[in-house]
Amino acid sequence: MGDKIALVEAGGTKFIVGVGDTSRQIHARTRIETTRPEDTIPAAVEWLRARGGDYAAVGIASFGPLDLDRASPTWGRITRTAKPHWSGADIAGPFARAFGCAVAIDTDVNGAALAEWRWGAGQGAATVLYLTVGTGIGGGAVVGGRLIHGLSHPEMGHIRMPRHPADADFPGHCPFHGDCLEGLAAGPSIIARWGVSLSDLSADHPAHDIIAWYLAQASQTFRAVLDPARIILGGGVMSTPGLLDRVRAHVGRLWGGYFPGNPDDIIVPPALGPDTGLLGALALVR
Protein backbone atom coordinates (compact mmCIF):
# COMPACT_ATOMS: atom_id res chain seq x y z
CA MET A 1 0.00 0.00 0.00
CA GLY A 2 1.27 3.46 -0.91
CA ASP A 3 0.83 6.74 0.92
CA LYS A 4 -2.67 7.41 2.22
CA ILE A 5 -4.48 10.03 0.10
CA ALA A 6 -7.75 11.85 0.80
CA LEU A 7 -9.85 12.02 -2.36
CA VAL A 8 -12.71 14.42 -3.09
CA GLU A 9 -14.92 14.44 -6.17
CA ALA A 10 -16.81 17.69 -5.61
CA GLY A 11 -19.87 17.74 -7.83
CA GLY A 12 -22.76 20.13 -8.13
CA THR A 13 -25.19 17.41 -7.00
CA LYS A 14 -23.02 15.32 -4.68
CA PHE A 15 -19.57 15.05 -3.16
CA ILE A 16 -17.96 11.61 -3.38
CA VAL A 17 -15.28 11.43 -0.69
CA GLY A 18 -12.82 8.58 -0.45
CA VAL A 19 -9.60 7.29 0.99
CA GLY A 20 -7.09 5.88 -1.46
CA ASP A 21 -3.39 5.38 -1.89
CA THR A 22 -0.69 5.85 -4.49
CA SER A 23 -1.06 2.26 -5.68
CA ARG A 24 -4.52 3.27 -7.02
CA GLN A 25 -6.55 1.41 -4.43
CA ILE A 26 -9.68 3.06 -2.99
CA HIS A 27 -10.33 1.72 0.49
CA ALA A 28 -13.44 3.63 1.57
CA ARG A 29 -15.90 6.11 0.13
CA THR A 30 -19.09 7.95 0.94
CA ARG A 31 -21.62 10.24 -0.73
CA ILE A 32 -22.54 13.65 0.67
CA GLU A 33 -25.29 15.71 -0.94
CA THR A 34 -24.18 19.10 -2.26
CA THR A 35 -26.30 21.62 -0.38
CA ARG A 36 -24.49 24.73 0.92
CA PRO A 37 -20.71 24.99 1.25
CA GLU A 38 -20.93 25.62 5.00
CA ASP A 39 -22.65 22.24 5.38
CA THR A 40 -21.19 20.05 2.63
CA ILE A 41 -17.48 20.82 3.02
CA PRO A 42 -17.32 20.36 6.82
CA ALA A 43 -19.20 17.05 6.43
CA ALA A 44 -16.55 15.87 3.97
CA VAL A 45 -13.73 16.98 6.29
CA GLU A 46 -15.27 15.21 9.27
CA TRP A 47 -15.76 11.97 7.34
CA LEU A 48 -12.10 12.01 6.32
CA ARG A 49 -11.00 12.89 9.86
CA ALA A 50 -12.97 9.90 11.18
CA ARG A 51 -10.82 7.67 8.96
CA GLY A 52 -7.65 8.71 10.76
CA GLY A 53 -6.74 12.04 9.22
CA ASP A 54 -3.09 11.08 8.63
CA TYR A 55 -3.04 11.92 4.93
CA ALA A 56 0.03 12.48 2.78
CA ALA A 57 -2.03 14.71 0.45
CA VAL A 58 -5.54 15.67 -0.56
CA GLY A 59 -6.72 15.47 -4.15
CA ILE A 60 -9.80 17.46 -5.15
CA ALA A 61 -11.53 17.22 -8.53
CA SER A 62 -14.23 19.88 -8.37
CA PHE A 63 -16.96 21.48 -10.37
CA GLY A 64 -16.09 25.03 -11.28
CA PRO A 65 -15.16 27.51 -12.47
CA LEU A 66 -12.12 27.52 -10.17
CA ASP A 67 -9.31 29.92 -9.37
CA LEU A 68 -6.22 27.78 -10.02
CA ASP A 69 -3.58 30.51 -9.79
CA ARG A 70 -1.47 29.55 -6.77
CA ALA A 71 -0.33 33.16 -6.43
CA SER A 72 -3.92 34.37 -6.13
CA PRO A 73 -5.48 35.13 -2.72
CA THR A 74 -8.56 33.21 -3.90
CA TRP A 75 -6.69 30.09 -5.10
CA GLY A 76 -8.77 26.95 -4.63
CA ARG A 77 -12.08 28.82 -4.60
CA ILE A 78 -15.01 28.53 -6.95
CA THR A 79 -15.43 31.74 -8.90
CA ARG A 80 -18.72 32.74 -10.50
CA THR A 81 -21.06 29.77 -10.87
CA ALA A 82 -24.72 29.22 -11.59
CA LYS A 83 -24.85 26.87 -8.58
CA PRO A 84 -26.69 28.78 -5.82
CA HIS A 85 -24.61 29.68 -2.72
CA TRP A 86 -21.31 28.40 -4.20
CA SER A 87 -19.83 31.46 -5.92
CA GLY A 88 -16.68 32.31 -3.97
CA ALA A 89 -16.77 29.10 -1.91
CA ASP A 90 -13.36 27.97 -0.63
CA ILE A 91 -12.92 24.34 -1.67
CA ALA A 92 -9.22 23.72 -1.04
CA GLY A 93 -8.66 25.76 2.11
CA PRO A 94 -10.72 23.75 4.62
CA PHE A 95 -8.96 20.50 3.67
CA ALA A 96 -5.51 22.08 3.83
CA ARG A 97 -6.24 23.52 7.28
CA ALA A 98 -7.82 20.32 8.57
CA PHE A 99 -5.03 17.94 7.55
CA GLY A 100 -1.91 20.12 7.24
CA CYS A 101 -0.79 18.52 3.99
CA ALA A 102 -0.47 19.43 0.33
CA VAL A 103 -3.70 19.89 -1.61
CA ALA A 104 -3.98 19.33 -5.35
CA ILE A 105 -7.11 20.83 -6.91
CA ASP A 106 -8.36 21.13 -10.45
CA THR A 107 -11.64 20.78 -12.30
CA ASP A 108 -13.46 17.47 -12.22
CA VAL A 109 -13.10 17.14 -16.00
CA ASN A 110 -9.37 17.87 -15.88
CA GLY A 111 -9.02 15.19 -13.22
CA ALA A 112 -11.03 12.74 -15.31
CA ALA A 113 -9.00 13.56 -18.41
CA LEU A 114 -5.75 12.91 -16.56
CA ALA A 115 -7.02 9.65 -15.04
CA GLU A 116 -8.34 8.34 -18.36
CA TRP A 117 -5.06 9.29 -20.05
CA ARG A 118 -3.00 7.58 -17.35
CA TRP A 119 -5.10 4.47 -16.65
CA GLY A 120 -8.15 4.37 -18.93
CA ALA A 121 -9.41 4.93 -22.46
CA GLY A 122 -6.61 7.36 -23.30
CA GLN A 123 -3.65 5.15 -22.36
CA GLY A 124 -0.89 5.38 -24.93
CA ALA A 125 -2.30 8.47 -26.65
CA ALA A 126 -0.23 11.65 -26.83
CA THR A 127 -3.32 13.90 -26.80
CA VAL A 128 -6.59 13.09 -25.02
CA LEU A 129 -9.74 15.16 -24.63
CA TYR A 130 -12.36 14.27 -22.01
CA LEU A 131 -15.82 15.82 -22.35
CA THR A 132 -18.52 15.25 -19.75
CA VAL A 133 -22.14 15.76 -20.75
CA GLY A 134 -24.43 15.83 -17.75
CA THR A 135 -25.90 18.54 -15.53
CA GLY A 136 -23.37 20.77 -17.26
CA ILE A 137 -20.80 20.24 -19.99
CA GLY A 138 -17.10 20.58 -19.36
CA GLY A 139 -13.90 19.39 -20.95
CA GLY A 140 -10.28 18.79 -20.11
CA ALA A 141 -7.35 17.92 -22.33
CA VAL A 142 -4.00 16.22 -21.77
CA VAL A 143 -1.30 17.13 -24.29
CA GLY A 144 2.09 15.48 -23.98
CA GLY A 145 1.28 14.27 -20.47
CA ARG A 146 0.22 17.67 -19.14
CA LEU A 147 -3.18 19.22 -18.59
CA ILE A 148 -3.95 22.35 -20.56
CA HIS A 149 -4.19 25.51 -18.45
CA GLY A 150 -4.14 29.15 -19.42
CA LEU A 151 -5.29 32.07 -17.30
CA SER A 152 -7.37 29.45 -15.53
CA HIS A 153 -8.74 26.26 -17.08
CA PRO A 154 -10.61 25.39 -20.28
CA GLU A 155 -14.38 26.01 -20.39
CA MET A 156 -15.18 23.77 -23.32
CA GLY A 157 -18.88 23.61 -22.49
CA HIS A 158 -19.23 27.29 -23.31
CA ILE A 159 -18.08 27.30 -26.93
CA ARG A 160 -20.49 28.95 -29.37
CA MET A 161 -22.52 26.55 -31.47
CA PRO A 162 -24.25 26.46 -34.85
CA ARG A 163 -27.96 25.78 -34.49
CA HIS A 164 -29.64 22.58 -35.56
CA PRO A 165 -32.32 23.45 -38.16
CA ALA A 166 -35.03 21.76 -36.07
CA ASP A 167 -33.94 23.53 -32.88
CA ALA A 168 -33.62 27.14 -34.00
CA ASP A 169 -36.34 28.54 -31.72
CA PHE A 170 -34.89 27.30 -28.42
CA PRO A 171 -33.04 30.22 -26.74
CA GLY A 172 -30.64 28.01 -24.81
CA HIS A 173 -30.43 27.24 -21.10
CA CYS A 174 -27.06 28.63 -20.00
CA PRO A 175 -27.60 31.58 -17.62
CA PHE A 176 -24.40 33.21 -18.89
CA HIS A 177 -24.32 32.49 -22.63
CA GLY A 178 -27.74 31.20 -23.64
CA ASP A 179 -27.14 28.83 -26.55
CA CYS A 180 -23.55 27.72 -25.96
CA LEU A 181 -22.83 23.98 -26.06
CA GLU A 182 -23.89 23.54 -22.43
CA GLY A 183 -26.99 25.65 -23.00
CA LEU A 184 -28.03 23.40 -25.88
CA ALA A 185 -26.94 19.87 -24.99
CA ALA A 186 -26.60 19.50 -21.19
CA GLY A 187 -29.22 17.64 -19.18
CA PRO A 188 -31.16 20.71 -17.97
CA SER A 189 -31.42 22.06 -21.53
CA ILE A 190 -32.95 18.76 -22.64
CA ILE A 191 -35.51 18.89 -19.84
CA ALA A 192 -36.24 22.55 -20.60
CA ARG A 193 -37.25 21.59 -24.15
CA TRP A 194 -38.85 18.20 -23.81
CA GLY A 195 -39.80 17.88 -20.14
CA VAL A 196 -37.78 14.73 -19.36
CA SER A 197 -34.21 13.47 -19.66
CA LEU A 198 -32.98 12.17 -23.02
CA SER A 199 -33.02 8.55 -21.86
CA ASP A 200 -36.73 8.87 -21.00
CA LEU A 201 -37.69 9.87 -24.53
CA SER A 202 -38.62 7.22 -27.08
CA ALA A 203 -35.79 6.03 -29.30
CA ASP A 204 -37.37 7.66 -32.37
CA HIS A 205 -37.78 11.07 -30.72
CA PRO A 206 -35.98 13.80 -32.70
CA ALA A 207 -34.20 14.98 -29.53
CA HIS A 208 -31.72 12.11 -29.84
CA ASP A 209 -30.53 13.26 -33.23
CA ILE A 210 -30.48 16.94 -32.24
CA ILE A 211 -28.29 16.35 -29.17
CA ALA A 212 -26.00 13.99 -31.09
CA TRP A 213 -25.65 16.63 -33.83
CA TYR A 214 -24.55 19.27 -31.29
CA LEU A 215 -22.04 16.92 -29.69
CA ALA A 216 -20.68 15.99 -33.11
CA GLN A 217 -20.27 19.67 -34.01
CA ALA A 218 -18.36 20.19 -30.75
CA SER A 219 -16.19 17.13 -31.44
CA GLN A 220 -15.40 18.53 -34.87
CA THR A 221 -14.30 21.83 -33.32
CA PHE A 222 -12.09 20.17 -30.72
CA ARG A 223 -10.60 17.87 -33.36
CA ALA A 224 -9.69 20.87 -35.52
CA VAL A 225 -8.07 22.72 -32.60
CA LEU A 226 -6.33 19.97 -30.60
CA ASP A 227 -6.28 16.93 -32.93
CA PRO A 228 -6.77 14.51 -30.00
CA ALA A 229 -6.11 10.83 -30.57
CA ARG A 230 -9.03 10.12 -28.22
CA ILE A 231 -12.18 12.12 -27.55
CA ILE A 232 -13.70 10.51 -24.47
CA LEU A 233 -17.40 11.31 -23.96
CA GLY A 234 -18.68 10.73 -20.43
CA GLY A 235 -21.42 12.00 -18.11
CA GLY A 236 -25.03 11.07 -17.45
CA VAL A 237 -26.45 12.20 -20.80
CA MET A 238 -23.97 9.97 -22.63
CA SER A 239 -25.43 6.92 -20.88
CA THR A 240 -28.48 7.27 -23.15
CA PRO A 241 -28.60 4.11 -25.30
CA GLY A 242 -27.42 4.71 -28.84
CA LEU A 243 -26.24 8.29 -28.31
CA LEU A 244 -22.53 7.58 -28.75
CA ASP A 245 -23.18 5.79 -32.04
CA ARG A 246 -25.30 8.72 -33.27
CA VAL A 247 -22.48 11.14 -32.42
CA ARG A 248 -19.97 8.98 -34.29
CA ALA A 249 -22.22 8.82 -37.35
CA HIS A 250 -22.59 12.60 -37.47
CA VAL A 251 -18.87 13.07 -36.92
CA GLY A 252 -18.08 10.75 -39.83
CA ARG A 253 -20.13 12.95 -42.13
CA LEU A 254 -18.64 16.16 -40.74
CA TRP A 255 -15.05 15.01 -41.16
CA GLY A 256 -15.81 14.23 -44.79
CA GLY A 257 -12.53 12.40 -45.30
CA TYR A 258 -10.49 15.48 -44.38
CA PHE A 259 -9.40 14.33 -40.92
CA PRO A 260 -7.59 10.99 -40.65
CA GLY A 261 -8.83 8.22 -38.43
CA ASN A 262 -12.03 6.29 -37.75
CA PRO A 263 -14.58 8.03 -35.48
CA ASP A 264 -15.28 4.67 -33.83
CA ASP A 265 -11.65 4.50 -32.68
CA ILE A 266 -11.27 8.18 -31.73
CA ILE A 267 -14.63 8.95 -30.05
CA VAL A 268 -14.93 6.50 -27.16
CA PRO A 269 -16.60 6.07 -23.76
CA PRO A 270 -14.67 6.32 -20.47
CA ALA A 271 -12.95 3.16 -19.29
CA LEU A 272 -12.73 3.81 -15.53
CA GLY A 273 -16.44 3.58 -14.75
CA PRO A 274 -17.84 4.93 -11.48
CA ASP A 275 -14.34 5.46 -10.04
CA THR A 276 -13.39 8.07 -12.66
CA GLY A 277 -14.00 11.01 -10.29
CA LEU A 278 -11.98 9.68 -7.35
CA LEU A 279 -9.24 8.40 -9.63
CA GLY A 280 -9.21 11.87 -11.20
CA ALA A 281 -8.53 13.34 -7.76
CA LEU A 282 -5.77 10.78 -7.26
CA ALA A 283 -4.26 11.55 -10.67
CA LEU A 284 -4.07 15.23 -9.72
CA VAL A 285 -2.03 14.33 -6.62
CA ARG A 286 0.31 12.08 -8.59
C-alpha positions as CSV (number, residue, x, y, z in Angstrom):
1,M,0.0,0.0,0.0
2,G,1.3,3.5,-0.9
3,D,0.8,6.7,0.9
4,K,-2.7,7.4,2.2
5,I,-4.5,10.0,0.1
6,A,-7.7,11.9,0.8
7,L,-9.9,12.0,-2.4
8,V,-12.7,14.4,-3.1
9,E,-14.9,14.4,-6.2
10,A,-16.8,17.7,-5.6
11,G,-19.9,17.7,-7.8
12,G,-22.8,20.1,-8.1
13,T,-25.2,17.4,-7.0
14,K,-23.0,15.3,-4.7
15,F,-19.6,15.1,-3.2
16,I,-18.0,11.6,-3.4
17,V,-15.3,11.4,-0.7
18,G,-12.8,8.6,-0.5
19,V,-9.6,7.3,1.0
20,G,-7.1,5.9,-1.5
21,D,-3.4,5.4,-1.9
22,T,-0.7,5.9,-4.5
23,S,-1.1,2.3,-5.7
24,R,-4.5,3.3,-7.0
25,Q,-6.6,1.4,-4.4
26,I,-9.7,3.1,-3.0
27,H,-10.3,1.7,0.5
28,A,-13.4,3.6,1.6
29,R,-15.9,6.1,0.1
30,T,-19.1,8.0,0.9
31,R,-21.6,10.2,-0.7
32,I,-22.5,13.6,0.7
33,E,-25.3,15.7,-0.9
34,T,-24.2,19.1,-2.3
35,T,-26.3,21.6,-0.4
36,R,-24.5,24.7,0.9
37,P,-20.7,25.0,1.3
38,E,-20.9,25.6,5.0
39,D,-22.6,22.2,5.4
40,T,-21.2,20.0,2.6
41,I,-17.5,20.8,3.0
42,P,-17.3,20.4,6.8
43,A,-19.2,17.1,6.4
44,A,-16.6,15.9,4.0
45,V,-13.7,17.0,6.3
46,E,-15.3,15.2,9.3
47,W,-15.8,12.0,7.3
48,L,-12.1,12.0,6.3
49,R,-11.0,12.9,9.9
50,A,-13.0,9.9,11.2
51,R,-10.8,7.7,9.0
52,G,-7.7,8.7,10.8
53,G,-6.7,12.0,9.2
54,D,-3.1,11.1,8.6
55,Y,-3.0,11.9,4.9
56,A,0.0,12.5,2.8
57,A,-2.0,14.7,0.4
58,V,-5.5,15.7,-0.6
59,G,-6.7,15.5,-4.2
60,I,-9.8,17.5,-5.2
61,A,-11.5,17.2,-8.5
62,S,-14.2,19.9,-8.4
63,F,-17.0,21.5,-10.4
64,G,-16.1,25.0,-11.3
65,P,-15.2,27.5,-12.5
66,L,-12.1,27.5,-10.2
67,D,-9.3,29.9,-9.4
68,L,-6.2,27.8,-10.0
69,D,-3.6,30.5,-9.8
70,R,-1.5,29.5,-6.8
71,A,-0.3,33.2,-6.4
72,S,-3.9,34.4,-6.1
73,P,-5.5,35.1,-2.7
74,T,-8.6,33.2,-3.9
75,W,-6.7,30.1,-5.1
76,G,-8.8,27.0,-4.6
77,R,-12.1,28.8,-4.6
78,I,-15.0,28.5,-6.9
79,T,-15.4,31.7,-8.9
80,R,-18.7,32.7,-10.5
81,T,-21.1,29.8,-10.9
82,A,-24.7,29.2,-11.6
83,K,-24.8,26.9,-8.6
84,P,-26.7,28.8,-5.8
85,H,-24.6,29.7,-2.7
86,W,-21.3,28.4,-4.2
87,S,-19.8,31.5,-5.9
88,G,-16.7,32.3,-4.0
89,A,-16.8,29.1,-1.9
90,D,-13.4,28.0,-0.6
91,I,-12.9,24.3,-1.7
92,A,-9.2,23.7,-1.0
93,G,-8.7,25.8,2.1
94,P,-10.7,23.8,4.6
95,F,-9.0,20.5,3.7
96,A,-5.5,22.1,3.8
97,R,-6.2,23.5,7.3
98,A,-7.8,20.3,8.6
99,F,-5.0,17.9,7.6
100,G,-1.9,20.1,7.2
101,C,-0.8,18.5,4.0
102,A,-0.5,19.4,0.3
103,V,-3.7,19.9,-1.6
104,A,-4.0,19.3,-5.4
105,I,-7.1,20.8,-6.9
106,D,-8.4,21.1,-10.5
107,T,-11.6,20.8,-12.3
108,D,-13.5,17.5,-12.2
109,V,-13.1,17.1,-16.0
110,N,-9.4,17.9,-15.9
111,G,-9.0,15.2,-13.2
112,A,-11.0,12.7,-15.3
113,A,-9.0,13.6,-18.4
114,L,-5.8,12.9,-16.6
115,A,-7.0,9.7,-15.0
116,E,-8.3,8.3,-18.4
117,W,-5.1,9.3,-20.0
118,R,-3.0,7.6,-17.4
119,W,-5.1,4.5,-16.7
120,G,-8.2,4.4,-18.9
121,A,-9.4,4.9,-22.5
122,G,-6.6,7.4,-23.3
123,Q,-3.7,5.2,-22.4
124,G,-0.9,5.4,-24.9
125,A,-2.3,8.5,-26.7
126,A,-0.2,11.6,-26.8
127,T,-3.3,13.9,-26.8
128,V,-6.6,13.1,-25.0
129,L,-9.7,15.2,-24.6
130,Y,-12.4,14.3,-22.0
131,L,-15.8,15.8,-22.4
132,T,-18.5,15.2,-19.7
133,V,-22.1,15.8,-20.8
134,G,-24.4,15.8,-17.7
135,T,-25.9,18.5,-15.5
136,G,-23.4,20.8,-17.3
137,I,-20.8,20.2,-20.0
138,G,-17.1,20.6,-19.4
139,G,-13.9,19.4,-20.9
140,G,-10.3,18.8,-20.1
141,A,-7.3,17.9,-22.3
142,V,-4.0,16.2,-21.8
143,V,-1.3,17.1,-24.3
144,G,2.1,15.5,-24.0
145,G,1.3,14.3,-20.5
146,R,0.2,17.7,-19.1
147,L,-3.2,19.2,-18.6
148,I,-4.0,22.4,-20.6
149,H,-4.2,25.5,-18.4
150,G,-4.1,29.2,-19.4
151,L,-5.3,32.1,-17.3
152,S,-7.4,29.4,-15.5
153,H,-8.7,26.3,-17.1
154,P,-10.6,25.4,-20.3
155,E,-14.4,26.0,-20.4
156,M,-15.2,23.8,-23.3
157,G,-18.9,23.6,-22.5
158,H,-19.2,27.3,-23.3
159,I,-18.1,27.3,-26.9
160,R,-20.5,29.0,-29.4
161,M,-22.5,26.5,-31.5
162,P,-24.2,26.5,-34.9
163,R,-28.0,25.8,-34.5
164,H,-29.6,22.6,-35.6
165,P,-32.3,23.4,-38.2
166,A,-35.0,21.8,-36.1
167,D,-33.9,23.5,-32.9
168,A,-33.6,27.1,-34.0
169,D,-36.3,28.5,-31.7
170,F,-34.9,27.3,-28.4
171,P,-33.0,30.2,-26.7
172,G,-30.6,28.0,-24.8
173,H,-30.4,27.2,-21.1
174,C,-27.1,28.6,-20.0
175,P,-27.6,31.6,-17.6
176,F,-24.4,33.2,-18.9
177,H,-24.3,32.5,-22.6
178,G,-27.7,31.2,-23.6
179,D,-27.1,28.8,-26.6
180,C,-23.6,27.7,-26.0
181,L,-22.8,24.0,-26.1
182,E,-23.9,23.5,-22.4
183,G,-27.0,25.6,-23.0
184,L,-28.0,23.4,-25.9
185,A,-26.9,19.9,-25.0
186,A,-26.6,19.5,-21.2
187,G,-29.2,17.6,-19.2
188,P,-31.2,20.7,-18.0
189,S,-31.4,22.1,-21.5
190,I,-32.9,18.8,-22.6
191,I,-35.5,18.9,-19.8
192,A,-36.2,22.6,-20.6
193,R,-37.3,21.6,-24.1
194,W,-38.9,18.2,-23.8
195,G,-39.8,17.9,-20.1
196,V,-37.8,14.7,-19.4
197,S,-34.2,13.5,-19.7
198,L,-33.0,12.2,-23.0
199,S,-33.0,8.6,-21.9
200,D,-36.7,8.9,-21.0
201,L,-37.7,9.9,-24.5
202,S,-38.6,7.2,-27.1
203,A,-35.8,6.0,-29.3
204,D,-37.4,7.7,-32.4
205,H,-37.8,11.1,-30.7
206,P,-36.0,13.8,-32.7
207,A,-34.2,15.0,-29.5
208,H,-31.7,12.1,-29.8
209,D,-30.5,13.3,-33.2
210,I,-30.5,16.9,-32.2
211,I,-28.3,16.4,-29.2
212,A,-26.0,14.0,-31.1
213,W,-25.7,16.6,-33.8
214,Y,-24.6,19.3,-31.3
215,L,-22.0,16.9,-29.7
216,A,-20.7,16.0,-33.1
217,Q,-20.3,19.7,-34.0
218,A,-18.4,20.2,-30.7
219,S,-16.2,17.1,-31.4
220,Q,-15.4,18.5,-34.9
221,T,-14.3,21.8,-33.3
222,F,-12.1,20.2,-30.7
223,R,-10.6,17.9,-33.4
224,A,-9.7,20.9,-35.5
225,V,-8.1,22.7,-32.6
226,L,-6.3,20.0,-30.6
227,D,-6.3,16.9,-32.9
228,P,-6.8,14.5,-30.0
229,A,-6.1,10.8,-30.6
230,R,-9.0,10.1,-28.2
231,I,-12.2,12.1,-27.6
232,I,-13.7,10.5,-24.5
233,L,-17.4,11.3,-24.0
234,G,-18.7,10.7,-20.4
235,G,-21.4,12.0,-18.1
236,G,-25.0,11.1,-17.4
237,V,-26.5,12.2,-20.8
238,M,-24.0,10.0,-22.6
239,S,-25.4,6.9,-20.9
240,T,-28.5,7.3,-23.2
241,P,-28.6,4.1,-25.3
242,G,-27.4,4.7,-28.8
243,L,-26.2,8.3,-28.3
244,L,-22.5,7.6,-28.8
245,D,-23.2,5.8,-32.0
246,R,-25.3,8.7,-33.3
247,V,-22.5,11.1,-32.4
248,R,-20.0,9.0,-34.3
249,A,-22.2,8.8,-37.4
250,H,-22.6,12.6,-37.5
251,V,-18.9,13.1,-36.9
252,G,-18.1,10.8,-39.8
253,R,-20.1,13.0,-42.1
254,L,-18.6,16.2,-40.7
255,W,-15.1,15.0,-41.2
256,G,-15.8,14.2,-44.8
257,G,-12.5,12.4,-45.3
258,Y,-10.5,15.5,-44.4
259,F,-9.4,14.3,-40.9
260,P,-7.6,11.0,-40.7
261,G,-8.8,8.2,-38.4
262,N,-12.0,6.3,-37.7
263,P,-14.6,8.0,-35.5
264,D,-15.3,4.7,-33.8
265,D,-11.7,4.5,-32.7
266,I,-11.3,8.2,-31.7
267,I,-14.6,8.9,-30.0
268,V,-14.9,6.5,-27.2
269,P,-16.6,6.1,-23.8
270,P,-14.7,6.3,-20.5
271,A,-13.0,3.2,-19.3
272,L,-12.7,3.8,-15.5
273,G,-16.4,3.6,-14.8
274,P,-17.8,4.9,-11.5
275,D,-14.3,5.5,-10.0
276,T,-13.4,8.1,-12.7
277,G,-14.0,11.0,-10.3
278,L,-12.0,9.7,-7.3
279,L,-9.2,8.4,-9.6
280,G,-9.2,11.9,-11.2
281,A,-8.5,13.3,-7.8
282,L,-5.8,10.8,-7.3
283,A,-4.3,11.5,-10.7
284,L,-4.1,15.2,-9.7
285,V,-2.0,14.3,-6.6
286,R,0.3,12.1,-8.6
